[in-house]
């Protein structure tokens, strides 16, 4: 496979700059790892004070290293990093791992050094992994540029981590379990090579069947989504996000801003891209291993066979919580099970064969359950006991696993006496868990990936082009202000074909009367004042004005009230709007996320939106299915769909507003937040109306 990243895993020769003769130094460990793990390329320690290291000739400088050399691993102080990188560039090496720390992770001074190194690397056309990382590992080629002790067996999982310590911890955790890996890539500060670059590389590597990712932050969200959408159709991507608590959710400028934190953007982006998110490191590798070693479930019906009712009960609870069910075992299968099992055994589901179970009992029960067309997943459970041959049971499960076409997940509930059995199962690609409730999240993740494969290819929703004259009119009205109220916001919405309730801005009571006569009574008055966003909280709305006299009195009252309660606000006048017919109130909004861009929001609208929090998010650009899914997964969407005989709302008009608002957000990157709240949805065929709106500009 041709790629600029290939030398990090398949280089013909590796030079270690800063290689030490001291076995306690990290650089010594790197040279040792390159020599003991089957790597067939050349290894060149670079140390001007040594003749040899671990039996390999040491070189005084990188310029002295002979060919072939395609990868340089730098373990030298940050104080000499610039001259070191220049020497590597002059030598013609295009791939570099910088293990050394002391860069942007330490603050502005380190960031400045890192930027200088990045520019130098770009000038020489070098690709750089790191700095501040532990390196890369290809289990099959044996190229191990890390200082981590131990290497797992070869297998299907490629692991990308922004944390070097996590890589080391994972290897230590799984090395005895015999779970198989193809690659490890610790990316550190991602000065050059990013998580998305590595994702693209593993997408084309046939040894990487599943890609597992530990990520603290994505550099380019839109590019990541584009790449992940393509990769997830080829192989599963399992993703663990660290740092989910979001200080950005404290924004109070709008409902959208306060509800749409950056983790909400990650959740939306990952789901839209076909990436399967997990909650912890345990789930990350449980799911990745199952996806790499077992067929996807054809359905959600699970058969449990066990020697312990309590363990089966825990498994059943986990399955139910993760939207799987216990299969109903066919009567003829139950009859067959009774032929050889203990007369006291339970042969429905779970199949409880009692404590002193034998390997033959498991083979018999699994073989018969496999023939039941009402069973999609098989899950044998064993709680080791003194009379039970645990290793024999594990071998029986492996024997069965070689014959079935169904998903097979297993549980050995223990640790002290199950080590050998666990290795037997994982070596033969039969996933095994220490606790019975761990299988539920795995099956949910496998089902999610099944749905990813069944999705249509992403296609952006169609939209109407904006009226350029109306857009310019809105720009002129906005001027240089950053906090934009309803009047200017509705001008921009109107330019994009989003229907507003009839009305206009009046700067005195006489103008208000003329607008009311034109649009018809009854009307509503809404204060328009710079710096005042939440009008209702300030008493800035007066409803149900039925004639000119009521309107005049209300206008005067409104201006006096706001002058008193909000003395800092610059009053521009009041909006006079037609009292809209009652309908179903929703909120449609957008918040600009620093990583992914325009994050669209939909949910239950009105003044209590932050209390109810019935919201869903998607990252623009959107597909038709994105929009429909965003609406359907809310209580608002279900109510609009005629819940318990209610009126069905105008979904097509609602979908069009969401499409047009996302188009508006994509065309105007200066808009940080925009929301329509409420957007009133009327019965099917009767459209929608934007009743209030606001914007925040950068």
C-alpha positions, 0 to 999 in steps of 0.5 A: 500500500502506497502512503506517506504514512507507510514507513511508520509501519513498514520502513526498510530501516529505522534510525534511533536518534538519541539511542542510549547504552543505559537499559533504564533509558527509553531510547534503549527500550526502543532499540531493544523493541526493534530487535526482539519483535521480528522486525526484518529491516535495518536498525541504526542507533545514533549516539556519538559517544557509543560504538554499539548498542545491543550488538548494533553498530552506533553512528555518530550522526544521522548523516553517517547512517547508511541506506536503507533508512526510511524512518527516524525516531527522535529521543533527544532534548527539545533544546536540540530539536531544530538542528536534529530535524534539519539533519534528518531532512538533509539526510533525505528521511521523510518519516519521523517519530518525535518521542520527545516532550516539551512542546505545546503541552507545556504552554506558549513557549513550547507551542512556538517551538512546535510551530517552528518544527512543523514549518521545517518538516513541511519545508523538507516534505517530512511526515511527523508522528508526535511530538510527545508520543510513544511511537508506532507499532506494526504487530505483523512486521515487528516494526516497534518504535515504542518503548512499551514493554510487550507486544500483543498477538497479531489480530484485527484491531488497529488502535489510534490513541492521542495518549501514549500512556493509554497505549502502554496501559492497553497493551499491559491490560490485554497482552495475556488475554490473547486479543489480537492487534494489527497496529498501534499508533500513538499520536501525541500532540499531532503536530502533523499526522492527525487522527484522521490521517491515520484513519485514512491509512488504516482504511486501506490496510487489509490487516486492520479489520477494525479501527479503535480510537481513543481521542481527546480532540479532533483537529478538523471536524468536517474532514474527519466526518467526510473520511469516517463516512467513507471508512465506516462503510469498509470497516468498523470504527469504535471511538472513545472520547475523553473530556466530555464535560464542556465548559462551553455549555455555560454560554447564555446568549441563546437557548441553542448556545446554552444547550449545545456543548461541544460534546453534543457536537461530537455525539452528533458527528460520530453518529452521522459518520457511522462511528460507534461511540463507547463509554469506557476503555473496557467497552472500546476493546470488548466491542472492537474484538467482537467486531473483528472476530464474530459475524454481525447478529442477524437479529436481536434474539439471544439464547443463553446457556449456563450453569448459574441462574444468577449469572444468566439473570444479570446477562438478561438484564443487560440484554434488555437494557441494550435492546436485545431480547431472550429468544423463545426456544421452539418446543421441538428444540426444548424436547431435544435438549431434555434428551441428554441434559440433567432431568432437573435442567431448565430448557426454556431460555436461559437453558440452565444446566445446573452447577456440575455441567460438562463440556458435552452438555454445552456442546449439546445445548449450543448445537441444538439452539443453533438449529433454532431459527428463532435464535440469532445470538448464542451466549454460553455462560460458565461460573467455574466450580470444583467439579467443572472442567473449565478448560474443557468447556472453553474447548467445547465452545471453540469447537462449536464456534467453528461450526456456527454461522451465528454470533457467539459471545461467551462469559467465564465469570471469574479470573483466578481459574479462568486464565488458560480458558480465556486464552484458548477462547480469544486465540480462536476468535471466540470473545469471552467476558469476565462478567455476564452484563458486559455482552449487552453493550457489545451487542448494541454496538454490533447492531449499530454497525449493522445499521451503518452498513445498511445506511444509504450513501450520504447525500446533502439535502437540496435547498433553495438559494437565498435572495441576494438582495434580501441578504444585503438588506439584512446585512445593512440592518445588522451593521457592525452589531454582534448581538442581533434581535428578531427584526434583523434576524427575520430579514435574513430568514426571509432571504432564505425562504423561511416564513416569518409571522407578518409584521414590521418594526415601528419606532413610534405608536403612529408607525405601529398603527399603520403596520397593524392596519396593514397586517390586521388585528389582533397584534402583538408588540415586542420590544426591539432593543440592542443588548436585550435578547430574552424579551419575555424575561424583561417583560418586553412582549404584550399580546392580544391587542385588538384595536388602535387605542389598545395598541397606542397605550401598549406601545407607550407602556412597553417603552416606559417599562423597558426604560425602567427595567433595562436602562442599559438597553438601546431601544430601537422601537417595537415589532408589531406582528400579527397574532399567529394562530395557535399551533405546535411550538418547536425550536430550530437552531444552530451553534457554531462548534469550534471542531465541527462547524454548524451544529443544528438543533431541533426540539420542543420550543417555547419559554421552557426549552432549557427546562424540558431539554427535548433536543437533538443535534446534527452537524451540517451539512445534513442529509434528508435522513439526518433531518428526519432522524433529528425530528423523530428522536424527540418528544416534539417529533412524536407529538407532531406525528399524531401521538394518541390521535393528535393532529399530524403536523406539517413535516415537509414544511418543518424539514424545509426550514431545517434544511434552509437554516443549515444552508444559511449557517453554512453560507454565513460562518460569521454567525455563531448562534441562530435560533427560531423559537418558537417555530409554530408547526401547523397541521399537515399542509398548512405550513410553519411560521417563525414567531421569534428569532435571534442571532449572535455574530463573531 
